[in-house]
């Protein structure tokens, strides 16, 4: 299955209370402290996997959560949420640490589409109310 990424959320560093690295380095989040371009796949609510892409330099934990895909003009109902997306794409924790820059199993490709800046919208992240003020940061991005 393929699709265009149309919604993401940013999680940036140990000072971001919504970021998994806010409580320091753990076995679960260790991949976030590694090189950019790696998959960070983890389970939430004991049943859903989430796919993130590590984005920063080594030892600075940051990642982008992939929230939705689109094919053509339609958001894929099967991928309109991070748990549904990984289920539809058969992404599991087995892909955690996958190098998305060279993998033939799981990767991100540039299809050449240029999105106008005015079509990129920002909003607060979803489901991170526990993060206090950081929950209100407009770090969810989506294509209108």
Long-range contacts (C-beta under 8 A, 24 or more apart in sequence): 1-88, 1-89, 2-71, 3-69, 3-70, 3-71, 3-76, 3-79, 4-69, 4-70, 4-71, 4-111, 4-113, 5-66, 5-68, 5-69, 5-108, 6-68, 6-69, 6-70, 6-75, 6-142, 6-143, 7-66, 7-67, 7-68, 7-140, 7-141, 7-142, 7-143, 8-64, 8-65, 8-66, 8-67, 8-140, 8-141, 8-142, 9-64, 9-65, 9-67, 9-125, 9-126, 9-139, 9-140, 9-141, 10-55, 10-62, 10-63, 10-64, 10-65, 10-125, 10-139, 10-140, 10-141, 11-52, 11-62, 11-63, 11-64, 11-65, 11-139, 12-56, 12-62, 12-139, 13-56, 13-60, 13-61, 13-62, 14-61, 16-131, 16-134, 16-137, 17-130, 17-131, 17-132, 17-133, 17-134, 17-135, 18-125, 18-128, 18-130, 18-131, 18-134, 18-135, 18-137, 19-61, 19-62, 19-63, 20-61, 21-61, 21-62, 22-131, 25-61, 29-61, 31-96, 31-97, 32-61, 32-62, 32-63, 33-58, 33-59, 33-60, 33-61, 34-58, 34-97, 37-99, 37-100, 37-101, 38-97, 38-98, 38-99, 38-100, 39-91, 39-95, 39-96, 39-97, 39-98, 39-100, 39-106, 40-96, 40-97, 41-86, 41-91, 41-92, 41-93, 41-95, 41-96, 41-98, 42-93, 42-96, 43-93, 44-83, 45-83, 47-83, 48-82, 48-83, 48-86, 48-87, 49-83, 49-86, 49-87, 49-91, 49-92, 49-93, 50-82, 50-83, 50-86, 51-82, 51-85, 51-86, 51-89, 51-91, 51-95, 53-100, 53-108, 67-126, 67-140, 67-142, 68-142, 70-143, 115-143, 119-143, 119-144, 120-144
